[in-house]
């Protein structure tokens, strides 16, 4: 069971950017171009790069009196206003209060509006210099105003200008010095118009991360697309299949030569689940040994061995995985609460963990909920 002394550490949570994150922090000459919240039909909506992006209740936690399904619409269905969501979504002190309610000690923070790989500021953006400024502003806000004052409990996964390797390396080094704990990377950079992980384009970035022991995190949706079956499939189809994005990313990394070269690089597949791992590793090892493919392999190490050393997966409320621990690599499992997104269980995470791990050996439960996180993210 989960020991009473455990301090649950969540490997995937989100910072809902406050309305003035950029307008209150960038030089005056950039304010007009900076992301800002405007009123559209009475709803809080981000405006940036000639695009309007409503605040969605599904990515937030509602205040009492407001529904998790958001505004009933019809034009604004599912949307939220900042005065309808818990301050813990966008304020670090209130976040700690909500974590205490939930029984969660630590959180690794990803962006929300900025997109999970930071590509709000470079994908389809004409003014890349301004976009770079806005990206740095986000990282500074994350590290200086959220994490630094609460460094035992809040940890930042930074966004990088992945379109320019020199800039990306420089920003990674800058943010490492400020306390960054992870990189928010894309599960499939080719969807963003960038080279795949099978190329050497990323090697300078991996070299820095490898040396600094900074994990590379790939959150589902960080390629701005989710696997779907057809254009007319309901949203429940793609949301059921979200873990497939992590499966694809995992196989890419296992079959590339990256982890053969950068042997200490940790990879984290965020919010992709873990129940699929035994099948994929079995299948990948079979392909590794398939003589028909021998001259096509670029990896020197068995995929399952590579996974055991370098790859980590996250479970939210996957009770099947807990029942299947004998078939899962225990040292590679992390837990996540996904606050304030709707996939999480706030305010019931601790109660859930105690229940689902009632028959799990104490040492194993502690690894999944706390100590694996501390090791991977150097906490």
Secondary structure, DSSP 8 states (H G I E B T S, - for coil): ---TT---EEEEEE----TTTTTTTS-GGGGGGS-EEEEETTEEEEEETTEEEE-BGGGS-B-TTS-TT----STTTTB--GGGB-GGGT-HHHHHHHHHHHT--EEEEE-STT-TTSGGGTTT-S-HHHHHHHHHHHHHIIIIIIIGGGTTTEEEEE---TT-HHHHHHHHHHHHHTT--EEEE-TTGGGGT---TTSSTTHHHHHHHHHHT-EEEEETTTTS----S-TTS-HHHHHHTHHHHHHHHHHHHHHSSHHHHSTT--EEEETS-STTHHHHHHHHHHHHH-GGGGGG----S-HHHHHHHHEEEEESS-HHHHHTGGGS-GGGEEE---TTSTTS-TT-HHHHHHHHTTTS-HHHHHIIIIIHHHHHTT-
